[in-house]
């Protein structure tokens, strides 16, 4: 389960125009916007991200 307001280790699922979709072991997904995408990454790689709601 993706925990809001905490660091999560998530898997990079796919790359899209707005950014990367990350997922957990329970098939939950979250978008990592392009401004936060690391310079180098591979699909299937795990990364640690801080997850929060963005109202804008």
PDB file of N, CA, C, O and CB in Angstrom:
ATOM      1  N   UNK A   1       0.841  -1.178   0.000  1.00  0.00           N
ATOM      2  CA  UNK A   1       0.000   0.000   0.000  1.00  0.00           C
ATOM      3  C   UNK A   1       0.891   1.248   0.000  1.00  0.00           C
ATOM      4  O   UNK A   1       1.856   1.336   0.759  1.00  0.00           O
ATOM      5  CB  UNK A   1      -0.960  -0.006   1.223  1.00  0.00           C
ATOM      6  N   UNK A   2       0.558   2.182  -0.843  1.00  0.00           N
ATOM      7  CA  UNK A   2       1.301   3.436  -0.909  1.00  0.00           C
ATOM      8  C   UNK A   2       0.869   4.314   0.259  1.00  0.00           C
ATOM      9  O   UNK A   2      -0.321   4.560   0.452  1.00  0.00           O
ATOM     10  CB  UNK A   2       1.071   4.163  -2.273  1.00  0.00           C
ATOM     11  N   UNK A   3       1.838   4.784   1.033  1.00  0.00           N
ATOM     12  CA  UNK A   3       1.572   5.588   2.224  1.00  0.00           C
ATOM     13  C   UNK A   3       1.768   7.071   1.906  1.00  0.00           C
ATOM     14  O   UNK A   3       2.866   7.487   1.538  1.00  0.00           O
ATOM     15  CB  UNK A   3       2.493   5.157   3.394  1.00  0.00           C
ATOM     16  N   UNK A   4       0.704   7.872   2.047  1.00  0.00           N
ATOM     17  CA  UNK A   4       0.807   9.310   1.840  1.00  0.00           C
ATOM     18  C   UNK A   4       1.592   9.951   2.969  1.00  0.00           C
ATOM     19  O   UNK A   4       1.462   9.558   4.128  1.00  0.00           O
ATOM     20  CB  UNK A   4      -0.584   9.944   1.732  1.00  0.00           C
ATOM     21  N   UNK A   5       2.411  10.943   2.626  1.00  0.00           N
ATOM     22  CA  UNK A   5       3.183  11.662   3.625  1.00  0.00           C
ATOM     23  C   UNK A   5       4.386  10.899   4.136  1.00  0.00           C
ATOM     24  O   UNK A   5       4.951  11.251   5.171  1.00  0.00           O
ATOM     25  CB  UNK A   5       2.313  12.011   4.763  1.00  0.00           C
ATOM     26  N   UNK A   6       4.784   9.856   3.419  1.00  0.00           N
ATOM     27  CA  UNK A   6       5.925   9.033   3.819  1.00  0.00           C
ATOM     28  C   UNK A   6       6.749   8.659   2.594  1.00  0.00           C
ATOM     29  O   UNK A   6       6.275   8.742   1.461  1.00  0.00           O
ATOM     30  CB  UNK A   6       5.455   7.762   4.561  1.00  0.00           C
ATOM     31  N   UNK A   7       8.001   8.243   2.840  1.00  0.00           N
ATOM     32  CA  UNK A   7       8.829   7.707   1.770  1.00  0.00           C
ATOM     33  C   UNK A   7       8.363   6.292   1.461  1.00  0.00           C
ATOM     34  O   UNK A   7       8.094   5.502   2.366  1.00  0.00           O
ATOM     35  CB  UNK A   7      10.336   7.729   2.157  1.00  0.00           C
ATOM     36  N   UNK A   8       8.273   5.985   0.178  1.00  0.00           N
ATOM     37  CA  UNK A   8       7.860   4.671  -0.298  1.00  0.00           C
ATOM     38  C   UNK A   8       8.882   4.170  -1.309  1.00  0.00           C
ATOM     39  O   UNK A   8       9.410   4.954  -2.097  1.00  0.00           O
ATOM     40  CB  UNK A   8       6.438   4.721  -0.925  1.00  0.00           C
ATOM     41  N   UNK A   9       9.163   2.879  -1.294  1.00  0.00           N
ATOM     42  CA  UNK A   9       9.991   2.271  -2.325  1.00  0.00           C
ATOM     43  C   UNK A   9       9.043   1.671  -3.348  1.00  0.00           C
ATOM     44  O   UNK A   9       8.316   0.721  -3.061  1.00  0.00           O
ATOM     45  CB  UNK A   9      10.971   1.187  -1.733  1.00  0.00           C
ATOM     46  N   UNK A  10       9.060   2.246  -4.558  1.00  0.00           N
ATOM     47  CA  UNK A  10       8.124   1.845  -5.602  1.00  0.00           C
ATOM     48  C   UNK A  10       8.881   1.434  -6.858  1.00  0.00           C
ATOM     49  O   UNK A  10      10.036   1.809  -7.060  1.00  0.00           O
ATOM     50  CB  UNK A  10       7.141   2.986  -5.918  1.00  0.00           C
ATOM     51  N   UNK A  11       8.210   0.660  -7.691  1.00  0.00           N
ATOM     52  CA  UNK A  11       8.791   0.163  -8.932  1.00  0.00           C
ATOM     53  C   UNK A  11       8.363   1.048 -10.096  1.00  0.00           C
ATOM     54  O   UNK A  11       7.198   1.435 -10.189  1.00  0.00           O
ATOM     55  CB  UNK A  11       8.375  -1.301  -9.184  1.00  0.00           C
ATOM     56  N   UNK A  12       9.304   1.369 -10.985  1.00  0.00           N
ATOM     57  CA  UNK A  12       8.977   2.136 -12.181  1.00  0.00           C
ATOM     58  C   UNK A  12       8.251   1.199 -13.145  1.00  0.00           C
ATOM     59  O   UNK A  12       8.810   0.194 -13.585  1.00  0.00           O
ATOM     60  CB  UNK A  12      10.269   2.757 -12.843  1.00  0.00           C
ATOM     61  N   UNK A  13       6.999   1.537 -13.468  1.00  0.00           N
ATOM     62  CA  UNK A  13       6.184   0.679 -14.320  1.00  0.00           C
ATOM     63  C   UNK A  13       6.251   1.058 -15.790  1.00  0.00           C
ATOM     64  O   UNK A  13       6.424   0.200 -16.655  1.00  0.00           O
ATOM     65  CB  UNK A  13       4.762   0.719 -13.862  1.00  0.00           C
ATOM     66  N   UNK A  14       6.111   2.364 -16.069  1.00  0.00           N
ATOM     67  CA  UNK A  14       6.123   2.819 -17.461  1.00  0.00           C
ATOM     68  C   UNK A  14       6.392   4.308 -17.527  1.00  0.00           C
ATOM     69  O   UNK A  14       6.171   5.047 -16.568  1.00  0.00           O
ATOM     70  CB  UNK A  14       4.794   2.490 -18.154  1.00  0.00           C
ATOM     71  N   UNK A  15       6.879   4.731 -18.692  1.00  0.00           N
ATOM     72  CA  UNK A  15       7.159   6.141 -18.951  1.00  0.00           C
ATOM     73  C   UNK A  15       6.062   6.700 -19.853  1.00  0.00           C
ATOM     74  O   UNK A  15       5.708   6.086 -20.860  1.00  0.00           O
ATOM     75  CB  UNK A  15       8.569   6.327 -19.604  1.00  0.00           C
ATOM     76  N   UNK A  16       5.525   7.864 -19.490  1.00  0.00           N
ATOM     77  CA  UNK A  16       4.507   8.531 -20.291  1.00  0.00           C
ATOM     78  C   UNK A  16       4.910   9.995 -20.483  1.00  0.00           C
ATOM     79  O   UNK A  16       5.897  10.445 -19.901  1.00  0.00           O
ATOM     80  CB  UNK A  16       3.102   8.420 -19.618  1.00  0.00           C
ATOM     81  N   UNK A  17       4.156  10.736 -21.289  1.00  0.00           N
ATOM     82  CA  UNK A  17       4.463  12.148 -21.514  1.00  0.00           C
ATOM     83  C   UNK A  17       4.492  12.968 -20.224  1.00  0.00           C
ATOM     84  O   UNK A  17       5.398  13.784 -20.052  1.00  0.00           O
ATOM     85  CB  UNK A  17       3.453  12.742 -22.461  1.00  0.00           C
ATOM     86  N   UNK A  18       3.524  12.780 -19.302  1.00  0.00           N
ATOM     87  CA  UNK A  18       3.566  13.589 -18.070  1.00  0.00           C
ATOM     88  C   UNK A  18       4.606  13.136 -17.043  1.00  0.00           C
ATOM     89  O   UNK A  18       4.915  13.894 -16.124  1.00  0.00           O
ATOM     90  CB  UNK A  18       2.219  13.571 -17.424  1.00  0.00           C
ATOM     91  N   UNK A  19       5.156  11.922 -17.169  1.00  0.00           N
ATOM     92  CA  UNK A  19       6.144  11.438 -16.205  1.00  0.00           C
ATOM     93  C   UNK A  19       6.156   9.926 -16.118  1.00  0.00           C
ATOM     94  O   UNK A  19       5.741   9.233 -17.047  1.00  0.00           O
ATOM     95  CB  UNK A  19       5.873  12.023 -14.836  1.00  0.00           C
ATOM     96  N   UNK A  20       6.638   9.421 -14.988  1.00  0.00           N
ATOM     97  CA  UNK A  20       6.729   7.977 -14.767  1.00  0.00           C
ATOM     98  C   UNK A  20       5.586   7.504 -13.889  1.00  0.00           C
ATOM     99  O   UNK A  20       5.207   8.176 -12.930  1.00  0.00           O
ATOM    100  CB  UNK A  20       8.076   7.607 -14.130  1.00  0.00           C
ATOM    101  N   UNK A  21       5.044   6.351 -14.217  1.00  0.00           N
ATOM    102  CA  UNK A  21       4.089   5.722 -13.327  1.00  0.00           C
ATOM    103  C   UNK A  21       4.846   4.727 -12.474  1.00  0.00           C
ATOM    104  O   UNK A  21       5.591   3.887 -12.980  1.00  0.00           O
ATOM    105  CB  UNK A  21       2.933   5.035 -14.115  1.00  0.00           C
ATOM    106  N   UNK A  22       4.642   4.834 -11.165  1.00  0.00           N
ATOM    107  CA  UNK A  22       5.280   3.970 -10.183  1.00  0.00           C
ATOM    108  C   UNK A  22       4.211   3.108  -9.535  1.00  0.00           C
ATOM    109  O   UNK A  22       3.053   3.515  -9.436  1.00  0.00           O
ATOM    110  CB  UNK A  22       6.053   4.799  -9.117  1.00  0.00           C
ATOM    111  N   UNK A  23       4.597   1.916  -9.094  1.00  0.00           N
ATOM    112  CA  UNK A  23       3.627   1.034  -8.475  1.00  0.00           C
ATOM    113  C   UNK A  23       4.198   0.269  -7.302  1.00  0.00           C
ATOM    114  O   UNK A  23       5.411   0.161  -7.127  1.00  0.00           O
ATOM    115  CB  UNK A  23       3.093   0.078  -9.484  1.00  0.00           C
ATOM    116  N   UNK A  24       3.275  -0.265  -6.495  1.00  0.00           N
ATOM    117  CA  UNK A  24       3.669  -1.095  -5.355  1.00  0.00           C
ATOM    118  C   UNK A  24       3.266  -2.541  -5.613  1.00  0.00           C
ATOM    119  O   UNK A  24       2.776  -2.868  -6.694  1.00  0.00           O
ATOM    120  CB  UNK A  24       3.025  -0.575  -4.039  1.00  0.00           C
ATOM    121  N   UNK A  25       3.467  -3.393  -4.640  1.00  0.00           N
ATOM    122  CA  UNK A  25       3.181  -4.825  -4.796  1.00  0.00           C
ATOM    123  C   UNK A  25       1.685  -5.129  -4.824  1.00  0.00           C
ATOM    124  O   UNK A  25       1.286  -6.239  -5.177  1.00  0.00           O
ATOM    125  CB  UNK A  25       3.832  -5.605  -3.670  1.00  0.00           C
ATOM    126  N   UNK A  26       0.856  -4.154  -4.457  1.00  0.00           N
ATOM    127  CA  UNK A  26      -0.601  -4.349  -4.454  1.00  0.00           C
ATOM    128  C   UNK A  26      -1.264  -3.741  -5.689  1.00  0.00           C
ATOM    129  O   UNK A  26      -2.479  -3.543  -5.710  1.00  0.00           O
ATOM    130  CB  UNK A  26      -1.210  -3.739  -3.192  1.00  0.00           C
ATOM    131  N   UNK A  27      -0.468  -3.447  -6.716  1.00  0.00           N
ATOM    132  CA  UNK A  27      -0.933  -2.898  -7.984  1.00  0.00           C
ATOM    133  C   UNK A  27      -1.503  -1.480  -7.870  1.00  0.00           C
ATOM    134  O   UNK A  27      -2.267  -1.057  -8.737  1.00  0.00           O
ATOM    135  CB  UNK A  27      -1.974  -3.805  -8.563  1.00  0.00           C
ATOM    136  N   UNK A  28      -1.144  -0.744  -6.819  1.00  0.00           N
ATOM    137  CA  UNK A  28      -1.489   0.667  -6.720  1.00  0.00           C
ATOM    138  C   UNK A  28      -0.477   1.445  -7.550  1.00  0.00           C
ATOM    139  O   UNK A  28       0.694   1.072  -7.614  1.00  0.00           O
ATOM    140  CB  UNK A  28      -1.505   1.157  -5.225  1.00  0.00           C
ATOM    141  N   UNK A  29      -0.922   2.524  -8.185  1.00  0.00           N
ATOM    142  CA  UNK A  29      -0.044   3.318  -9.024  1.00  0.00           C
ATOM    143  C   UNK A  29      -0.107   4.785  -8.640  1.00  0.00           C
ATOM    144  O   UNK A  29      -1.111   5.271  -8.119  1.00  0.00           O
ATOM    145  CB  UNK A  29      -0.406   3.142 -10.490  1.00  0.00           C
ATOM    146  N   UNK A  30       0.997   5.479  -8.911  1.00  0.00           N
ATOM    147  CA  UNK A  30       1.085   6.915  -8.671  1.00  0.00           C
ATOM    148  C   UNK A  30       1.973   7.503  -9.765  1.00  0.00           C
ATOM    149  O   UNK A  30       2.901   6.851 -10.243  1.00  0.00           O
ATOM    150  CB  UNK A  30       1.654   7.231  -7.231  1.00  0.00           C
ATOM    151  N   UNK A  31       1.675   8.752 -10.158  1.00  0.00           N
ATOM    152  CA  UNK A  31       2.457   9.432 -11.187  1.00  0.00           C
ATOM    153  C   UNK A  31       3.587  10.225 -10.551  1.00  0.00           C
ATOM    154  O   UNK A  31       3.369  10.982  -9.605  1.00  0.00           O
ATOM    155  CB  UNK A  31       1.564  10.357 -12.029  1.00  0.00           C
ATOM    156  N   UNK A  32       4.786  10.050 -11.070  1.00  0.00           N
ATOM    157  CA  UNK A  32       5.930  10.866 -10.687  1.00  0.00           C
ATOM    158  C   UNK A  32       6.124  11.872 -11.823  1.00  0.00           C
ATOM    159  O   UNK A  32       6.596  11.503 -12.898  1.00  0.00           O
ATOM    160  CB  UNK A  32       7.239   9.985 -10.435  1.00  0.00           C
ATOM    161  N   UNK A  33       5.762  13.155 -11.592  1.00  0.00           N
ATOM    162  CA  UNK A  33       5.857  14.146 -12.668  1.00  0.00           C
ATOM    163  C   UNK A  33       7.278  14.296 -13.192  1.00  0.00           C
ATOM    164  O   UNK A  33       8.250  14.045 -12.480  1.00  0.00           O
ATOM    165  CB  UNK A  33       5.352  15.489 -12.183  1.00  0.00           C
ATOM    166  N   UNK A  34       7.377  14.709 -14.450  1.00  0.00           N
ATOM    167  CA  UNK A  34       8.669  14.840 -15.123  1.00  0.00           C
ATOM    168  C   UNK A  34       9.682  15.659 -14.338  1.00  0.00           C
ATOM    169  O   UNK A  34      10.876  15.364 -14.387  1.00  0.00           O
ATOM    170  CB  UNK A  34       8.474  15.460 -16.469  1.00  0.00           C
ATOM    171  N   UNK A  35       9.241  16.669 -13.623  1.00  0.00           N
ATOM    172  CA  UNK A  35      10.196  17.511 -12.890  1.00  0.00           C
ATOM    173  C   UNK A  35      10.912  16.752 -11.775  1.00  0.00           C
ATOM    174  O   UNK A  35      11.938  17.219 -11.281  1.00  0.00           O
ATOM    175  CB  UNK A  35       9.480  18.712 -12.303  1.00  0.00           C
ATOM    176  N   UNK A  36      10.395  15.597 -11.372  1.00  0.00           N
ATOM    177  CA  UNK A  36      11.014  14.794 -10.316  1.00  0.00           C
ATOM    178  C   UNK A  36      11.672  13.510 -10.838  1.00  0.00           C
ATOM    179  O   UNK A  36      12.258  12.754 -10.064  1.00  0.00           O
ATOM    180  CB  UNK A  36       9.975  14.439  -9.278  1.00  0.00           C
ATOM    181  N   UNK A  37      11.576  13.269 -12.132  1.00  0.00           N
ATOM    182  CA  UNK A  37      12.135  12.043 -12.719  1.00  0.00           C
ATOM    183  C   UNK A  37      13.664  12.120 -12.700  1.00  0.00           C
ATOM    184  O   UNK A  37      14.235  13.127 -13.119  1.00  0.00           O
ATOM    185  CB  UNK A  37      11.613  11.834 -14.181  1.00  0.00           C
ATOM    186  N   UNK A  38      14.327  11.073 -12.220  1.00  0.00           N
ATOM    187  CA  UNK A  38      15.800  11.079 -12.222  1.00  0.00           C
ATOM    188  C   UNK A  38      16.347  11.091 -13.649  1.00  0.00           C
ATOM    189  O   UNK A  38      15.665  10.681 -14.587  1.00  0.00           O
ATOM    190  CB  UNK A  38      16.346   9.853 -11.459  1.00  0.00           C
ATOM    191  N   UNK A  39      17.588  11.565 -13.802  1.00  0.00           N
ATOM    192  CA  UNK A  39      18.201  11.645 -15.129  1.00  0.00           C
ATOM    193  C   UNK A  39      18.330  10.279 -15.790  1.00  0.00           C
ATOM    194  O   UNK A  39      18.113  10.150 -16.995  1.00  0.00           O
ATOM    195  CB  UNK A  39      19.568  12.293 -15.032  1.00  0.00           C
ATOM    196  N   UNK A  40      18.679   9.269 -15.020  1.00  0.00           N
ATOM    197  CA  UNK A  40      18.779   7.920 -15.578  1.00  0.00           C
ATOM    198  C   UNK A  40      17.929   6.967 -14.748  1.00  0.00           C
ATOM    199  O   UNK A  40      17.926   7.013 -13.518  1.00  0.00           O
ATOM    200  CB  UNK A  40      20.257   7.441 -15.621  1.00  0.00           C
ATOM    201  N   UNK A  41      17.213   6.109 -15.450  1.00  0.00           N
ATOM    202  CA  UNK A  41      16.348   5.123 -14.792  1.00  0.00           C
ATOM    203  C   UNK A  41      16.080   3.999 -15.777  1.00  0.00           C
ATOM    204  O   UNK A  41      16.317   4.135 -16.977  1.00  0.00           O
ATOM    205  CB  UNK A  41      15.005   5.770 -14.299  1.00  0.00           C
ATOM    206  N   UNK A  42      15.583   2.885 -15.252  1.00  0.00           N
ATOM    207  CA  UNK A  42      15.183   1.755 -16.078  1.00  0.00           C
ATOM    208  C   UNK A  42      13.817   1.280 -15.624  1.00  0.00           C
ATOM    209  O   UNK A  42      13.523   1.268 -14.428  1.00  0.00           O
ATOM    210  CB  UNK A  42      16.223   0.607 -16.004  1.00  0.00           C
ATOM    211  N   UNK A  43      12.983   0.887 -16.576  1.00  0.00           N
ATOM    212  CA  UNK A  43      11.683   0.311 -16.243  1.00  0.00           C
ATOM    213  C   UNK A  43      11.938  -0.945 -15.411  1.00  0.00           C
ATOM    214  O   UNK A  43      12.793  -1.758 -15.762  1.00  0.00           O
ATOM    215  CB  UNK A  43      10.841  -0.017 -17.541  1.00  0.00           C
ATOM    216  N   UNK A  44      11.205  -1.105 -14.320  1.00  0.00           N
ATOM    217  CA  UNK A  44      11.382  -2.246 -13.426  1.00  0.00           C
ATOM    218  C   UNK A  44      12.276  -1.946 -12.242  1.00  0.00           C
ATOM    219  O   UNK A  44      12.310  -2.710 -11.278  1.00  0.00           O
ATOM    220  CB  UNK A  44      11.944  -3.400 -14.184  1.00  0.00           C
ATOM    221  N   UNK A  45      13.001  -0.837 -12.305  1.00  0.00           N
ATOM    222  CA  UNK A  45      13.889  -0.426 -11.212  1.00  0.00           C
ATOM    223  C   UNK A  45      13.051   0.098 -10.039  1.00  0.00           C
ATOM    224  O   UNK A  45      11.986   0.681 -10.246  1.00  0.00           O
ATOM    225  CB  UNK A  45      14.899   0.664 -11.697  1.00  0.00           C
ATOM    226  N   UNK A  46      13.528  -0.107  -8.827  1.00  0.00           N
ATOM    227  CA  UNK A  46      12.866   0.437  -7.640  1.00  0.00           C
ATOM    228  C   UNK A  46      13.518   1.751  -7.249  1.00  0.00           C
ATOM    229  O   UNK A  46      14.742   1.880  -7.272  1.00  0.00           O
ATOM    230  CB  UNK A  46      12.922  -0.567  -6.463  1.00  0.00           C
ATOM    231  N   UNK A  47      12.684   2.735  -6.887  1.00  0.00           N
ATOM    232  CA  UNK A  47      13.189   4.011  -6.402  1.00  0.00           C
ATOM    233  C   UNK A  47      12.415   4.416  -5.159  1.00  0.00           C
ATOM    234  O   UNK A  47      11.274   4.001  -4.956  1.00  0.00           O
ATOM    235  CB  UNK A  47      13.085   5.102  -7.494  1.00  0.00           C
ATOM    236  N   UNK A  48      13.050   5.225  -4.340  1.00  0.00           N
ATOM    237  CA  UNK A  48      12.409   5.710  -3.121  1.00  0.00           C
ATOM    238  C   UNK A  48      11.895   7.120  -3.385  1.00  0.00           C
ATOM    239  O   UNK A  48      12.647   8.001  -3.801  1.00  0.00           O
ATOM    240  CB  UNK A  48      13.400   5.687  -1.903  1.00  0.00           C
ATOM    241  N   UNK A  49      10.605   7.317  -3.139  1.00  0.00           N
ATOM    242  CA  UNK A  49       9.977   8.614  -3.379  1.00  0.00           C
ATOM    243  C   UNK A  49       9.112   9.001  -2.177  1.00  0.00           C
ATOM    244  O   UNK A  49       8.586   8.139  -1.473  1.00  0.00           O
ATOM    245  CB  UNK A  49       9.126   8.581  -4.676  1.00  0.00           C
ATOM    246  N   UNK A  50       8.975  10.298  -1.958  1.00  0.00           N
ATOM    247  CA  UNK A  50       8.077  10.822  -0.941  1.00  0.00           C
ATOM    248  C   UNK A  50       6.745  11.100  -1.634  1.00  0.00           C
ATOM    249  O   UNK A  50       6.695  11.854  -2.606  1.00  0.00           O
ATOM    250  CB  UNK A  50       8.663  12.123  -0.249  1.00  0.00           C
ATOM    251  N   UNK A  51       5.678  10.498  -1.142  1.00  0.00           N
ATOM    252  CA  UNK A  51       4.368  10.601  -1.794  1.00  0.00           C
ATOM    253  C   UNK A  51       3.480  11.569  -1.022  1.00  0.00           C
ATOM    254  O   UNK A  51       3.313  11.463   0.193  1.00  0.00           O
ATOM    255  CB  UNK A  51       3.689   9.210  -1.896  1.00  0.00           C
ATOM    256  N   UNK A  52       2.910  12.528  -1.777  1.00  0.00           N
ATOM    257  CA  UNK A  52       1.984  13.501  -1.186  1.00  0.00           C
ATOM    258  C   UNK A  52       0.953  13.900  -2.217  1.00  0.00           C
ATOM    259  O   UNK A  52       1.148  13.678  -3.412  1.00  0.00           O
ATOM    260  CB  UNK A  52       2.737  14.749  -0.662  1.00  0.00           C
ATOM    261  N   UNK A  53      -0.146  14.489  -1.766  1.00  0.00           N
ATOM    262  CA  UNK A  53      -1.186  14.964  -2.675  1.00  0.00           C
ATOM    263  C   UNK A  53      -0.812  16.352  -3.166  1.00  0.00           C
ATOM    264  O   UNK A  53      -0.370  17.199  -2.389  1.00  0.00           O
ATOM    265  CB  UNK A  53      -2.579  14.980  -1.982  1.00  0.00           C
ATOM    266  N   UNK A  54      -0.992  16.579  -4.459  1.00  0.00           N
ATOM    267  CA  UNK A  54      -0.723  17.876  -5.078  1.00  0.00           C
ATOM    268  C   UNK A  54      -2.040  18.409  -5.599  1.00  0.00           C
ATOM    269  O   UNK A  54      -2.609  17.847  -6.535  1.00  0.00           O
ATOM    270  CB  UNK A  54       0.344  17.768  -6.227  1.00  0.00           C
ATOM    271  N   UNK A  55      -2.527  19.470  -5.015  1.00  0.00           N
ATOM    272  CA  UNK A  55      -3.824  20.004  -5.407  1.00  0.00           C
ATOM    273  C   UNK A  55      -3.757  20.961  -6.587  1.00  0.00           C
ATOM    274  O   UNK A  55      -4.792  21.468  -7.019  1.00  0.00           O
ATOM    275  CB  UNK A  55      -4.448  20.697  -4.247  1.00  0.00           C
ATOM    276  N   UNK A  56      -2.575  21.220  -7.119  1.00  0.00           N
ATOM    277  CA  UNK A  56      -2.461  22.149  -8.248  1.00  0.00           C
ATOM    278  C   UNK A  56      -2.202  21.411  -9.528  1.00  0.00           C
ATOM    279  O   UNK A  56      -2.078  22.032 -10.584  1.00  0.00           O
ATOM    280  CB  UNK A  56      -1.357  23.161  -8.009  1.00  0.00           C
TER     281      UNK A  56
END
